[in-house]
Amino acid sequence: MRPVVVPASAVIRVEVLSREGEMVLTVDGRGGGRLQTGDRVITSSAEHPVRLIRFPGQSFFSVLRHKLKWGDVRPLDDPSSQGS
């Protein structure tokens, strides 16, 4: 799955409609709990901004491109694209 960028003013609402399989909410890599049919998750921007640390020679976007594989055009079955 790829990330989606929305305006800071956006409120995102997701409702679980499926009755099949197990659904687990994960936020920033941490397990948030199991979801059941009819559960709703609503999220919006925080009241306070997050302060980020910047290291010399690395831009925020270059780190995102590397970690999220933005712009990566290798086929999904390419062994060199695994394990990063």
Biopython code that builds the backbone (N, CA, C, O; Angstrom):
import numpy as np
from Bio.PDB.StructureBuilder import StructureBuilder

atoms = [
    (1, "MET", "N", (0.842, -1.173, 0.000)),
    (1, "MET", "CA", (0.000, 0.000, 0.000)),
    (1, "MET", "C", (0.887, 1.237, 0.000)),
    (1, "MET", "O", (1.973, 1.240, 0.580)),
    (2, "ARG", "N", (0.419, 2.261, -0.644)),
    (2, "ARG", "CA", (1.149, 3.521, -0.723)),
    (2, "ARG", "C", (0.463, 4.575, 0.128)),
    (2, "ARG", "O", (-0.751, 4.518, 0.325)),
    (3, "PRO", "N", (1.218, 5.527, 0.631)),
    (3, "PRO", "CA", (0.619, 6.591, 1.439)),
    (3, "PRO", "C", (-0.249, 7.516, 0.592)),
    (3, "PRO", "O", (-0.094, 7.595, -0.626)),
    (4, "VAL", "N", (-1.152, 8.203, 1.253)),
    (4, "VAL", "CA", (-2.030, 9.176, 0.612)),
    (4, "VAL", "C", (-1.819, 10.510, 1.324)),
    (4, "VAL", "O", (-1.786, 10.560, 2.553)),
    (5, "VAL", "N", (-1.676, 11.580, 0.564)),
    (5, "VAL", "CA", (-1.480, 12.910, 1.138)),
    (5, "VAL", "C", (-2.786, 13.678, 1.010)),
    (5, "VAL", "O", (-3.356, 13.767, -0.077)),
    (6, "VAL", "N", (-3.259, 14.233, 2.123)),
    (6, "VAL", "CA", (-4.501, 15.007, 2.140)),
    (6, "VAL", "C", (-4.230, 16.357, 2.806)),
    (6, "VAL", "O", (-3.239, 16.498, 3.523)),
    (7, "PRO", "N", (-5.085, 17.341, 2.583)),
    (7, "PRO", "CA", (-4.894, 18.645, 3.239)),
    (7, "PRO", "C", (-4.973, 18.523, 4.760)),
    (7, "PRO", "O", (-5.633, 17.621, 5.277)),
    (8, "ALA", "N", (-4.317, 19.408, 5.464)),
    (8, "ALA", "CA", (-4.329, 19.389, 6.932)),
    (8, "ALA", "C", (-5.741, 19.543, 7.491)),
    (8, "ALA", "O", (-6.014, 19.113, 8.611)),
    (9, "SER", "N", (-6.619, 20.140, 6.736)),
    (9, "SER", "CA", (-7.989, 20.355, 7.203)),
    (9, "SER", "C", (-8.881, 19.119, 7.024)),
    (9, "SER", "O", (-10.026, 19.112, 7.477)),
    (10, "ALA", "N", (-8.368, 18.087, 6.374)),
    (10, "ALA", "CA", (-9.175, 16.893, 6.072)),
    (10, "ALA", "C", (-9.480, 16.083, 7.328)),
    (10, "ALA", "O", (-8.640, 15.954, 8.218)),
    (11, "VAL", "N", (-10.673, 15.550, 7.383)),
    (11, "VAL", "CA", (-11.066, 14.581, 8.400)),
    (11, "VAL", "C", (-11.318, 13.277, 7.653)),
    (11, "VAL", "O", (-12.126, 13.231, 6.725)),
    (12, "ILE", "N", (-10.628, 12.223, 8.058)),
    (12, "ILE", "CA", (-10.743, 10.943, 7.371)),
    (12, "ILE", "C", (-11.579, 10.004, 8.233)),
    (12, "ILE", "O", (-11.302, 9.803, 9.415)),
    (13, "ARG", "N", (-12.614, 9.434, 7.609)),
    (13, "ARG", "CA", (-13.504, 8.504, 8.296)),
    (13, "ARG", "C", (-13.472, 7.167, 7.556)),
    (13, "ARG", "O", (-13.655, 7.119, 6.339)),
    (14, "VAL", "N", (-13.240, 6.093, 8.291)),
    (14, "VAL", "CA", (-13.216, 4.756, 7.718)),
    (14, "VAL", "C", (-14.146, 3.881, 8.552)),
    (14, "VAL", "O", (-14.085, 3.886, 9.781)),
    (15, "GLU", "N", (-15.012, 3.125, 7.862)),
    (15, "GLU", "CA", (-15.922, 2.207, 8.560)),
    (15, "GLU", "C", (-15.666, 0.790, 8.055)),
    (15, "GLU", "O", (-15.530, 0.563, 6.853)),
    (16, "VAL", "N", (-15.601, -0.152, 8.983)),
    (16, "VAL", "CA", (-15.395, -1.553, 8.635)),
    (16, "VAL", "C", (-16.731, -2.131, 8.176)),
    (16, "VAL", "O", (-17.684, -2.199, 8.952)),
    (17, "LEU", "N", (-16.794, -2.545, 6.910)),
    (17, "LEU", "CA", (-18.015, -3.116, 6.354)),
    (17, "LEU", "C", (-17.925, -4.633, 6.212)),
    (17, "LEU", "O", (-18.944, -5.323, 6.237)),
    (18, "SER", "N", (-16.721, -5.143, 6.064)),
    (18, "SER", "CA", (-16.525, -6.576, 5.826)),
    (18, "SER", "C", (-16.865, -7.395, 7.062)),
    (18, "SER", "O", (-16.600, -6.987, 8.193)),
    (19, "ARG", "N", (-17.450, -8.547, 6.823)),
    (19, "ARG", "CA", (-17.735, -9.489, 7.906)),
    (19, "ARG", "C", (-16.745, -10.655, 7.869)),
    (19, "ARG", "O", (-16.824, -11.570, 8.689)),
    (20, "GLU", "N", (-15.826, -10.617, 6.926)),
    (20, "GLU", "CA", (-14.877, -11.718, 6.748)),
    (20, "GLU", "C", (-13.479, -11.294, 7.144)),
    (20, "GLU", "O", (-13.080, -10.148, 6.941)),
    (21, "GLY", "N", (-12.748, -12.225, 7.705)),
    (21, "GLY", "CA", (-11.352, -11.981, 8.046)),
    (21, "GLY", "C", (-11.188, -11.125, 9.281)),
    (21, "GLY", "O", (-12.149, -10.585, 9.828)),
    (22, "GLU", "N", (-9.944, -11.017, 9.703)),
    (22, "GLU", "CA", (-9.614, -10.247, 10.898)),
    (22, "GLU", "C", (-9.075, -8.874, 10.483)),
    (22, "GLU", "O", (-8.275, -8.773, 9.553)),
    (23, "MET", "N", (-9.509, -7.838, 11.164)),
    (23, "MET", "CA", (-9.036, -6.472, 10.889)),
    (23, "MET", "C", (-8.296, -5.968, 12.126)),
    (23, "MET", "O", (-8.791, -6.066, 13.248)),
    (24, "VAL", "N", (-7.098, -5.425, 11.895)),
    (24, "VAL", "CA", (-6.305, -4.887, 12.990)),
    (24, "VAL", "C", (-5.884, -3.473, 12.624)),
    (24, "VAL", "O", (-5.361, -3.244, 11.533)),
    (25, "LEU", "N", (-6.105, -2.533, 13.517)),
    (25, "LEU", "CA", (-5.701, -1.144, 13.313)),
    (25, "LEU", "C", (-4.249, -0.991, 13.757)),
    (25, "LEU", "O", (-3.882, -1.380, 14.866)),
    (26, "THR", "N", (-3.430, -0.418, 12.875)),
    (26, "THR", "CA", (-2.035, -0.140, 13.191)),
    (26, "THR", "C", (-1.786, 1.340, 12.951)),
    (26, "THR", "O", (-2.116, 1.863, 11.887)),
    (27, "VAL", "N", (-1.206, 2.019, 13.938)),
    (27, "VAL", "CA", (-0.931, 3.450, 13.832)),
    (27, "VAL", "C", (0.556, 3.670, 14.084)),
    (27, "VAL", "O", (1.078, 3.314, 15.140)),
    (28, "ASP", "N", (1.228, 4.261, 13.100)),
    (28, "ASP", "CA", (2.673, 4.518, 13.195)),
    (28, "ASP", "C", (3.450, 3.276, 13.594)),
    (28, "ASP", "O", (4.388, 3.355, 14.387)),
    (29, "GLY", "N", (3.061, 2.121, 13.045)),
    (29, "GLY", "CA", (3.770, 0.880, 13.301)),
    (29, "GLY", "C", (3.420, 0.211, 14.612)),
    (29, "GLY", "O", (3.982, -0.836, 14.932)),
    (30, "ARG", "N", (2.509, 0.782, 15.380)),
    (30, "ARG", "CA", (2.116, 0.200, 16.665)),
    (30, "ARG", "C", (0.696, -0.337, 16.571)),
    (30, "ARG", "O", (-0.188, 0.302, 15.999)),
    (31, "GLY", "N", (0.490, -1.511, 17.134)),
    (31, "GLY", "CA", (-0.839, -2.108, 17.117)),
    (31, "GLY", "C", (-1.809, -1.264, 17.934)),
    (31, "GLY", "O", (-1.516, -0.897, 19.072)),
    (32, "GLY", "N", (-2.953, -0.962, 17.355)),
    (32, "GLY", "CA", (-3.944, -0.160, 18.058)),
    (32, "GLY", "C", (-5.148, -0.958, 18.507)),
    (32, "GLY", "O", (-5.947, -0.470, 19.305)),
    (33, "GLY", "N", (-5.294, -2.178, 18.011)),
    (33, "GLY", "CA", (-6.402, -3.016, 18.437)),
    (33, "GLY", "C", (-7.140, -3.646, 17.275)),
    (33, "GLY", "O", (-6.945, -3.280, 16.116)),
    (34, "ARG", "N", (-7.984, -4.593, 17.608)),
    (34, "ARG", "CA", (-8.791, -5.299, 16.615)),
    (34, "ARG", "C", (-10.035, -4.485, 16.292)),
    (34, "ARG", "O", (-10.605, -3.812, 17.151)),
    (35, "LEU", "N", (-10.439, -4.567, 15.028)),
    (35, "LEU", "CA", (-11.652, -3.886, 14.583)),
    (35, "LEU", "C", (-12.695, -4.926, 14.204)),
    (35, "LEU", "O", (-12.364, -6.014, 13.734)),
    (36, "GLN", "N", (-13.955, -4.578, 14.414)),
    (36, "GLN", "CA", (-15.063, -5.459, 14.067)),
    (36, "GLN", "C", (-15.991, -4.744, 13.108)),
    (36, "GLN", "O", (-15.925, -3.523, 12.961)),
    (37, "THR", "N", (-16.859, -5.508, 12.452)),
    (37, "THR", "CA", (-17.827, -4.941, 11.523)),
    (37, "THR", "C", (-18.605, -3.824, 12.219)),
    (37, "THR", "O", (-19.099, -3.996, 13.333)),
    (38, "GLY", "N", (-18.705, -2.688, 11.547)),
    (38, "GLY", "CA", (-19.424, -1.542, 12.099)),
    (38, "GLY", "C", (-18.545, -0.555, 12.848)),
    (38, "GLY", "O", (-18.972, 0.569, 13.110)),
    (39, "ASP", "N", (-17.311, -0.954, 13.203)),
    (39, "ASP", "CA", (-16.397, -0.026, 13.884)),
    (39, "ASP", "C", (-16.030, 1.107, 12.937)),
    (39, "ASP", "O", (-15.940, 0.914, 11.724)),
    (40, "ARG", "N", (-15.819, 2.285, 13.500)),
    (40, "ARG", "CA", (-15.408, 3.453, 12.720)),
    (40, "ARG", "C", (-14.126, 4.031, 13.301)),
    (40, "ARG", "O", (-13.931, 4.082, 14.516)),
    (41, "VAL", "N", (-13.261, 4.462, 12.391)),
    (41, "VAL", "CA", (-12.026, 5.146, 12.778)),
    (41, "VAL", "C", (-12.092, 6.523, 12.145)),
    (41, "VAL", "O", (-12.266, 6.650, 10.933)),
    (42, "ILE", "N", (-11.953, 7.559, 12.972)),
    (42, "ILE", "CA", (-11.993, 8.945, 12.488)),
    (42, "ILE", "C", (-10.695, 9.611, 12.916)),
    (42, "ILE", "O", (-10.301, 9.542, 14.080)),
    (43, "THR", "N", (-10.034, 10.260, 11.954)),
    (43, "THR", "CA", (-8.771, 10.917, 12.271)),
    (43, "THR", "C", (-8.717, 12.301, 11.638)),
    (43, "THR", "O", (-9.310, 12.549, 10.588)),
    (44, "SER", "N", (-7.995, 13.189, 12.297)),
    (44, "SER", "CA", (-7.799, 14.550, 11.787)),
    (44, "SER", "C", (-6.427, 15.020, 12.254)),
    (44, "SER", "O", (-5.755, 14.333, 13.023)),
    (45, "SER", "N", (-6.022, 16.186, 11.788)),
    (45, "SER", "CA", (-4.700, 16.682, 12.183)),
    (45, "SER", "C", (-4.701, 17.040, 13.672)),
    (45, "SER", "O", (-5.729, 17.388, 14.253)),
    (46, "ALA", "N", (-3.528, 16.941, 14.253)),
    (46, "ALA", "CA", (-3.365, 17.235, 15.680)),
    (46, "ALA", "C", (-3.453, 18.733, 15.936)),
    (46, "ALA", "O", (-3.232, 19.552, 15.045)),
    (47, "GLU", "N", (-3.775, 19.057, 17.158)),
    (47, "GLU", "CA", (-3.866, 20.461, 17.552)),
    (47, "GLU", "C", (-2.488, 21.126, 17.563)),
    (47, "GLU", "O", (-2.360, 22.318, 17.282)),
    (48, "HIS", "N", (-1.454, 20.331, 17.893)),
    (48, "HIS", "CA", (-0.093, 20.860, 17.979)),
    (48, "HIS", "C", (0.788, 20.201, 16.914)),
    (48, "HIS", "O", (0.664, 19.000, 16.674)),
    (49, "PRO", "N", (1.672, 20.968, 16.277)),
    (49, "PRO", "CA", (2.550, 20.391, 15.250)),
    (49, "PRO", "C", (3.615, 19.484, 15.860)),
    (49, "PRO", "O", (3.941, 19.595, 17.041)),
    (50, "VAL", "N", (4.149, 18.585, 15.037)),
    (50, "VAL", "CA", (5.235, 17.695, 15.445)),
    (50, "VAL", "C", (6.551, 18.363, 15.070)),
    (50, "VAL", "O", (6.690, 18.893, 13.967)),
    (51, "ARG", "N", (7.501, 18.338, 15.970)),
    (51, "ARG", "CA", (8.830, 18.865, 15.663)),
    (51, "ARG", "C", (9.707, 17.727, 15.167)),
    (51, "ARG", "O", (9.800, 16.683, 15.811)),
    (52, "LEU", "N", (10.347, 17.926, 14.028)),
    (52, "LEU", "CA", (11.182, 16.902, 13.428)),
    (52, "LEU", "C", (12.651, 17.287, 13.525)),
    (52, "LEU", "O", (13.004, 18.464, 13.451)),
    (53, "ILE", "N", (13.501, 16.280, 13.692)),
    (53, "ILE", "CA", (14.945, 16.484, 13.720)),
    (53, "ILE", "C", (15.462, 16.315, 12.299)),
    (53, "ILE", "O", (15.079, 15.374, 11.604)),
    (54, "ARG", "N", (16.319, 17.212, 11.869)),
    (54, "ARG", "CA", (16.908, 17.113, 10.532)),
    (54, "ARG", "C", (18.405, 16.877, 10.667)),
    (54, "ARG", "O", (19.101, 17.585, 11.395)),
    (55, "PHE", "N", (18.883, 15.868, 9.951)),
    (55, "PHE", "CA", (20.296, 15.547, 9.957)),
    (55, "PHE", "C", (20.956, 16.155, 8.729)),
    (55, "PHE", "O", (20.354, 16.168, 7.655)),
    (56, "PRO", "N", (22.179, 16.659, 8.862)),
    (56, "PRO", "CA", (22.876, 17.227, 7.708)),
    (56, "PRO", "C", (23.000, 16.202, 6.587)),
    (56, "PRO", "O", (23.310, 15.037, 6.837)),
    (57, "GLY", "N", (22.760, 16.635, 5.357)),
    (57, "GLY", "CA", (22.909, 15.770, 4.198)),
    (57, "GLY", "C", (21.697, 14.906, 3.898)),
    (57, "GLY", "O", (21.689, 14.185, 2.900)),
    (58, "GLN", "N", (20.677, 14.964, 4.736)),
    (58, "GLN", "CA", (19.461, 14.178, 4.494)),
    (58, "GLN", "C", (18.260, 15.109, 4.535)),
    (58, "GLN", "O", (18.055, 15.838, 5.506)),
    (59, "SER", "N", (17.476, 15.073, 3.476)),
    (59, "SER", "CA", (16.245, 15.859, 3.515)),
    (59, "SER", "C", (15.102, 14.950, 3.943)),
    (59, "SER", "O", (15.166, 13.734, 3.764)),
    (60, "PHE", "N", (14.079, 15.531, 4.496)),
    (60, "PHE", "CA", (12.891, 14.795, 4.924)),
    (60, "PHE", "C", (12.333, 13.974, 3.761)),
    (60, "PHE", "O", (11.978, 12.808, 3.931)),
    (61, "PHE", "N", (12.258, 14.586, 2.587)),
    (61, "PHE", "CA", (11.671, 13.905, 1.441)),
    (61, "PHE", "C", (12.559, 12.795, 0.893)),
    (61, "PHE", "O", (12.041, 11.799, 0.387)),
    (62, "SER", "N", (13.879, 12.934, 0.978)),
    (62, "SER", "CA", (14.742, 11.845, 0.519)),
    (62, "SER", "C", (14.599, 10.637, 1.435)),
    (62, "SER", "O", (14.650, 9.502, 0.960)),
    (63, "VAL", "N", (14.424, 10.850, 2.724)),
    (63, "VAL", "CA", (14.191, 9.747, 3.659)),
    (63, "VAL", "C", (12.853, 9.077, 3.345)),
    (63, "VAL", "O", (12.769, 7.849, 3.333)),
    (64, "LEU", "N", (11.800, 9.871, 3.088)),
    (64, "LEU", "CA", (10.498, 9.297, 2.733)),
    (64, "LEU", "C", (10.582, 8.486, 1.450)),
    (64, "LEU", "O", (10.038, 7.384, 1.366)),
    (65, "ARG", "N", (11.270, 9.037, 0.443)),
    (65, "ARG", "CA", (11.409, 8.325, -0.829)),
    (65, "ARG", "C", (12.080, 6.973, -0.615)),
    (65, "ARG", "O", (11.668, 5.973, -1.203)),
    (66, "HIS", "N", (13.107, 6.942, 0.220)),
    (66, "HIS", "CA", (13.829, 5.695, 0.463)),
    (66, "HIS", "C", (12.964, 4.706, 1.248)),
    (66, "HIS", "O", (12.828, 3.552, 0.841)),
    (67, "LYS", "N", (12.385, 5.137, 2.354)),
    (67, "LYS", "CA", (11.622, 4.234, 3.220)),
    (67, "LYS", "C", (10.310, 3.781, 2.596)),
    (67, "LYS", "O", (9.918, 2.626, 2.763)),
    (68, "LEU", "N", (9.631, 4.660, 1.886)),
    (68, "LEU", "CA", (8.332, 4.327, 1.310)),
    (68, "LEU", "C", (8.429, 3.881, -0.144)),
    (68, "LEU", "O", (7.421, 3.573, -0.780)),
    (69, "LYS", "N", (9.658, 3.851, -0.660)),
    (69, "LYS", "CA", (9.923, 3.427, -2.037)),
    (69, "LYS", "C", (9.164, 4.274, -3.061)),
    (69, "LYS", "O", (8.708, 3.768, -4.086)),
    (70, "TRP", "N", (9.039, 5.558, -2.767)),
    (70, "TRP", "CA", (8.408, 6.460, -3.733)),
    (70, "TRP", "C", (9.304, 6.558, -4.950)),
    (70, "TRP", "O", (10.509, 6.769, -4.818)),
    (71, "GLY", "N", (8.738, 6.410, -6.123)),
    (71, "GLY", "CA", (9.509, 6.510, -7.347)),
    (71, "GLY", "C", (10.237, 5.235, -7.701)),
    (71, "GLY", "O", (10.935, 5.188, -8.714)),
    (72, "ASP", "N", (10.092, 4.185, -6.885)),
    (72, "ASP", "CA", (10.739, 2.907, -7.157)),
    (72, "ASP", "C", (9.988, 2.212, -8.283)),
    (72, "ASP", "O", (8.804, 1.908, -8.143)),
    (73, "VAL", "N", (10.662, 1.958, -9.392)),
    (73, "VAL", "CA", (10.003, 1.390, -10.560)),
    (73, "VAL", "C", (10.367, -0.070, -10.799)),
    (73, "VAL", "O", (9.983, -0.630, -11.826)),
    (74, "ARG", "N", (11.095, -0.700, -9.886)),
    (74, "ARG", "CA", (11.434, -2.116, -10.051)),
    (74, "ARG", "C", (10.176, -2.969, -9.912)),
    (74, "ARG", "O", (9.297, -2.635, -9.118)),
    (75, "PRO", "N", (10.073, -4.048, -10.658)),
    (75, "PRO", "CA", (8.916, -4.946, -10.539)),
    (75, "PRO", "C", (8.824, -5.496, -9.127)),
    (75, "PRO", "O", (9.841, -5.675, -8.458)),
    (76, "LEU", "N", (7.607, -5.766, -8.673)),
    (76, "LEU", "CA", (7.407, -6.282, -7.319)),
    (76, "LEU", "C", (8.067, -7.635, -7.097)),
    (76, "LEU", "O", (8.421, -7.966, -5.965)),
    (77, "ASP", "N", (8.239, -8.428, -8.161)),
    (77, "ASP", "CA", (8.863, -9.732, -7.997)),
    (77, "ASP", "C", (10.372, -9.673, -8.133)),
    (77, "ASP", "O", (11.023, -10.718, -8.140)),
    (78, "ASP", "N", (10.952, -8.478, -8.243)),
    (78, "ASP", "CA", (12.391, -8.291, -8.335)),
    (78, "ASP", "C", (12.993, -8.592, -6.958)),
    (78, "ASP", "O", (12.664, -7.895, -5.998)),
    (79, "PRO", "N", (13.873, -9.618, -6.822)),
    (79, "PRO", "CA", (14.456, -9.980, -5.520)),
    (79, "PRO", "C", (15.204, -8.826, -4.859)),
    (79, "PRO", "O", (15.267, -8.770, -3.631)),
    (80, "SER", "N", (15.770, -7.908, -5.632)),
    (80, "SER", "CA", (16.507, -6.794, -5.033)),
    (80, "SER", "C", (15.586, -5.775, -4.381)),
    (80, "SER", "O", (16.061, -4.904, -3.652)),
    (81, "SER", "N", (14.264, -5.860, -4.626)),
    (81, "SER", "CA", (13.329, -4.916, -4.009)),
    (81, "SER", "C", (12.807, -5.457, -2.687)),
    (81, "SER", "O", (12.031, -4.779, -2.014)),
    (82, "GLN", "N", (13.214, -6.661, -2.297)),
    (82, "GLN", "CA", (12.737, -7.280, -1.066)),
    (82, "GLN", "C", (13.688, -6.964, 0.084)),
    (82, "GLN", "O", (14.887, -6.769, -0.116)),
    (83, "GLY", "N", (13.123, -6.917, 1.303)),
    (83, "GLY", "CA", (13.950, -6.799, 2.497)),
    (83, "GLY", "C", (14.477, -5.439, 2.805)),
    (83, "GLY", "O", (15.353, -5.333, 3.663)),
    (84, "SER", "N", (14.017, -4.377, 2.177)),
    (84, "SER", "CA", (14.501, -3.026, 2.466)),
    (84, "SER", "C", (13.714, -2.428, 3.592)),
    (84, "SER", "O", (13.969, -1.291, 3.987)),
]
sb = StructureBuilder()
sb.init_structure("model")
sb.init_model(0)
sb.init_chain("A")
sb.init_seg("    ")
for serial, (resi, resn, name, xyz) in enumerate(atoms, 1):
    if name == "N":
        sb.init_residue(resn, " ", resi, " ")
    sb.init_atom(name, np.array(xyz, "f"), 0.0, 1.0, " ", f" {name:<3s}", serial, name[0])
structure = sb.get_structure()
